[in-house]
């Protein structure tokens, strides 16, 4: 039973957020203090300063891996929005003359998935919610916006997948392939789920939604395999947008609206990520690689999508008129710093917590105990812990920081590390729609907030999160059954 003490930091964080209404940052610091207590009391092994220093160094390196992308991502969002990027995208979508069912699929699943993959942090809802409100009622728009947020497995240029691969000791390509089987089923049914919130749906709309789901998954799979996991979500969203445009009667108007200079940063970002992948492959051939690493973890700087994000964010600032450019740049830097530091500090605390638990041997003890449950219960437990971590922190990345090492260790005991790693990431990504930070962002995206909005959003978020986690567990069970 002592192995379950490895879950105590998470339990403290859950209690702090849900029972005492503390911030995620406070919860992360309490979790770290609890882990430090476990280390200091020598519950699992004798405490040494070496354990503490190794955990700190590993956490800092992993924080650089995550923090570079988060900071650069927020910088890109801030800079592009100030140039009118979101408004231009709204105008482009409005030029299409699609039926209501096809419009909500395009907005919630196509635009929502693409934008969340590019920017993350719930930014996509500031674009999708106003568009959805023009097609459906307020309550339905809330539900549809959350459906669009359900595919965070590949959000923000897949930083969670990159961190998860590093923590699990897996090549990103291997984990990305495994994620297609655990998150793919959710992507497949998302367009179909959208139709539940649109009146007057016909049989042809159901067929359209089924094909749209196939298009979304195909776009994700093709981009993930041939380019990389970083661009997978963007590719899926773009594939669905292209599919929607094929059924539009206003293709020419839509194409013309895409020439708006304000939309240029989004296209440049996609091109920059692809170009970066190609350049890194060529550099690898000649042995050029910039890595910050220990024997346990590493951060390959040149492969980070943060480079593309930061480059295009700088372009957005430089592209503006020279007059006032320096003042605007300073203002953007201050805004990005103010917005990013709580998330970065909380993730660092969670990373330090997890690495300290690894150093004390508690993660291995927990994995051994969970493995004794059997393959099927262990898979369900892994997914459930990922979901809980995401619900509490509001971030699949933070959940992965906390639980990926345990998930991978459990998977290794069954010779199924990629499956268990993907179960953790997918459950964390999909359960995030129920988290309080995501609900708060959704409510902020609504104009003229009404009394029942929060209740509707919370109820829908919890319902969706539970359904998606069941999808993930069922996918895991099917994969287990197929190899037995």
ChimeraX attribute file (.defattr): number of C-alpha atoms within 10 A of each C-alpha:
attribute: neighborCount
match mode: 1-to-1
recipient: residues
	/A:1	7
	/A:2	11
	/A:3	19
	/A:4	14
	/A:5	20
	/A:6	26
	/A:7	18
	/A:8	15
	/A:9	27
	/A:10	28
	/A:11	16
	/A:12	17
	/A:13	27
	/A:14	23
	/A:15	15
	/A:16	20
	/A:17	20
	/A:18	13
	/A:19	9
	/A:20	10
	/A:21	12
	/A:22	14
	/A:23	17
	/A:24	24
	/A:25	22
	/A:26	18
	/A:27	27
	/A:28	29
	/A:29	21
	/A:30	20
	/A:31	27
	/A:32	26
	/A:33	16
	/A:34	21
	/A:35	27
	/A:36	20
	/A:37	13
	/A:38	22
	/A:39	23
	/A:40	16
	/A:41	12
	/A:42	13
	/A:43	17
	/A:44	20
	/A:45	14
	/A:46	11
	/A:47	17
	/A:48	13
	/A:49	8
	/A:50	10
	/A:51	17
	/A:52	18
	/A:53	13
	/A:54	18
	/A:55	22
	/A:56	19
	/A:57	16
	/A:58	21
	/A:59	24
	/A:60	17
	/A:61	20
	/A:62	24
	/A:63	23
	/A:64	18
	/A:65	24
	/A:66	24
	/A:67	22
	/A:68	19
	/A:69	24
	/A:70	26
	/A:71	21
	/A:72	24
	/A:73	28
	/A:74	26
	/A:75	28
	/A:76	30
	/A:77	23
	/A:78	19
	/A:79	24
	/A:80	23
	/A:81	17
	/A:82	16
	/A:83	19
	/A:84	14
	/A:85	20
	/A:86	22
	/A:87	14
	/A:88	20
	/A:89	18
	/A:90	17
	/A:91	15
	/A:92	19
	/A:93	21
	/A:94	17
	/A:95	18
	/A:96	20
	/A:97	16
	/A:98	18
	/A:99	13
	/A:100	19
	/A:101	25
	/A:102	22
	/A:103	22
	/A:104	29
	/A:105	30
	/A:106	27
	/A:107	28
	/A:108	31
	/A:109	32
	/A:110	29
	/A:111	27
	/A:112	31
	/A:113	31
	/A:114	31
	/A:115	28
	/A:116	27
	/A:117	29
	/A:118	27
	/A:119	24
	/A:120	24
	/A:121	22
	/A:122	25
	/A:123	21
	/A:124	27
	/A:125	31
	/A:126	18
	/A:127	21
	/A:128	30
	/A:129	26
	/A:130	17
	/A:131	21
	/A:132	23
	/A:133	19
	/A:134	13
	/A:135	16
	/A:136	18
	/A:137	12
	/A:138	18
	/A:139	15
	/A:140	19
	/A:141	26
	/A:142	29
	/A:143	23
	/A:144	33
	/A:145	29
	/A:146	28
	/A:147	26
	/A:148	31
	/A:149	30
	/A:150	29
	/A:151	28
	/A:152	31
	/A:153	32
	/A:154	32
	/A:155	29
	/A:156	27
	/A:157	33
	/A:158	27
	/A:159	27
	/A:160	27
	/A:161	27
	/A:162	26
	/A:163	24
	/A:164	27
	/A:165	25
	/A:166	21
	/A:167	24
	/A:168	26
	/A:169	17
	/A:170	17
	/A:171	13
	/A:172	20
	/A:173	18
	/A:174	15
	/A:175	25
	/A:176	26
	/A:177	17
	/A:178	20
	/A:179	26
	/A:180	20
	/A:181	19
	/A:182	29
	/A:183	28
	/A:184	24
	/A:185	18
	/A:186	25
	/A:187	26
	/A:188	20
	/A:189	17
	/A:190	23
	/A:191	31
	/A:192	21
	/A:193	18
	/A:194	24
	/A:195	21
	/A:196	13
	/A:197	19
	/A:198	20
	/A:199	11
	/A:200	9
	/A:201	15
	/A:202	11
	/A:203	8
	/A:204	9
	/A:205	18
	/A:206	16
	/A:207	12
	/A:208	18
	/A:209	23
	/A:210	16
	/A:211	16
	/A:212	28
	/A:213	25
	/A:214	20
	/A:215	22
	/A:216	29
	/A:217	25
	/A:218	20
	/A:219	21
	/A:220	26
	/A:221	23
	/A:222	16
	/A:223	19
	/A:224	24
	/A:225	15
	/A:226	11
	/A:227	18
	/A:228	20
	/A:229	29
	/A:230	30
	/A:231	30
	/A:232	29
	/A:233	32
	/A:234	30
	/A:235	27
	/A:236	31
	/A:237	28
	/A:238	21
	/A:239	21
	/A:240	28
	/A:241	22
	/A:242	15
	/A:243	17
	/A:244	21
	/A:245	20
	/A:246	11
	/A:247	14
	/A:248	18
	/A:249	13
	/A:250	15
	/A:251	16
	/A:252	12
	/A:253	14
	/A:254	19
	/A:255	14
	/A:256	11
	/A:257	19
	/A:258	17
	/A:259	12
	/A:260	15
	/A:261	12
	/A:262	19
	/A:263	21
	/A:264	16
	/A:265	22
	/A:266	20
	/A:267	11
	/A:268	16
	/A:269	20
	/A:270	20
	/A:271	13
	/A:272	18
	/A:273	23
	/A:274	18
	/A:275	14
	/A:276	18
	/A:277	19
	/A:278	13
	/A:279	13
	/A:280	15
	/A:281	15
	/A:282	12
	/A:283	13
	/A:284	11
	/A:285	9
	/A:286	8
	/A:287	9
	/A:288	12
	/A:289	15
	/A:290	11
	/A:291	13
	/A:292	14
	/A:293	14
	/A:294	12
	/A:295	7
	/A:296	11
	/A:297	17
	/A:298	18
	/A:299	21
	/A:300	12
	/A:301	16
	/A:302	18
	/A:303	20
	/A:304	22
	/A:305	28
	/A:306	25
	/A:307	19
	/A:308	25
	/A:309	30
	/A:310	20
	/A:311	16
	/A:312	26
	/A:313	24
	/A:314	17
	/A:315	16
	/A:316	22
	/A:317	20
	/A:318	13
	/A:319	11
	/A:320	12
	/A:321	8
	/A:322	9
	/A:323	8
	/A:324	9
	/A:325	14
	/A:326	12
	/A:327	10
	/A:328	15
	/A:329	16
	/A:330	11
	/A:331	12
	/A:332	20
	/A:333	17
	/A:334	13
	/A:335	14
	/A:336	21
	/A:337	15
	/A:338	10
	/A:339	14
	/A:340	18
	/A:341	15
	/A:342	15
	/A:343	18
	/A:344	21
	/A:345	18
	/A:346	21
	/A:347	29
	/A:348	27
	/A:349	28
	/A:350	33
	/A:351	29
	/A:352	30
	/A:353	27
	/A:354	28
	/A:355	26
	/A:356	26
	/A:357	28
	/A:358	18
	/A:359	21
	/A:360	26
	/A:361	17
	/A:362	26
	/A:363	27
	/A:364	20
	/A:365	22
	/A:366	21
	/A:367	24
	/A:368	16
	/A:369	17
	/A:370	23
	/A:371	20
	/A:372	12
	/A:373	12
	/A:374	11
	/A:375	18
	/A:376	14
	/A:377	15
	/A:378	21
	/A:379	27
	/A:380	21
	/A:381	18
	/A:382	27
	/A:383	28
	/A:384	22
	/A:385	24
	/A:386	31
	/A:387	31
	/A:388	21
	/A:389	30
	/A:390	27
	/A:391	28
	/A:392	27
	/A:393	27
	/A:394	24
	/A:395	27
	/A:396	31
	/A:397	28
	/A:398	29
	/A:399	31
	/A:400	34
	/A:401	29
	/A:402	29
	/A:403	27
	/A:404	29
	/A:405	26
	/A:406	30
	/A:407	33
	/A:408	30
	/A:409	24
	/A:410	29
	/A:411	23
	/A:412	18
	/A:413	15
	/A:414	15
	/A:415	12
	/A:416	15
	/A:417	21
	/A:418	23
	/A:419	26
	/A:420	31
	/A:421	35
	/A:422	33
	/A:423	34
	/A:424	34
	/A:425	34
	/A:426	36
	/A:427	34
	/A:428	34
	/A:429	33
	/A:430	31
	/A:431	33
	/A:432	35
	/A:433	35
	/A:434	26
	/A:435	22
	/A:436	19
	/A:437	20
	/A:438	24
	/A:439	25
	/A:440	14
	/A:441	16
	/A:442	25
	/A:443	20
	/A:444	13
	/A:445	20
	/A:446	18
	/A:447	10
	/A:448	8
	/A:449	11
	/A:450	10
	/A:451	8
	/A:452	9
	/A:453	16
	/A:454	16
	/A:455	11
	/A:456	16
	/A:457	26
	/A:458	20
	/A:459	13
	/A:460	21
	/A:461	27
	/A:462	17
	/A:463	14
	/A:464	22
	/A:465	26
	/A:466	19
	/A:467	14
	/A:468	27
	/A:469	26
	/A:470	17
	/A:471	20
	/A:472	30
	/A:473	24
	/A:474	16
	/A:475	20
	/A:476	22
	/A:477	16
	/A:478	13
	/A:479	14
	/A:480	15
	/A:481	10
	/A:482	8
	/A:483	6
	/A:484	5
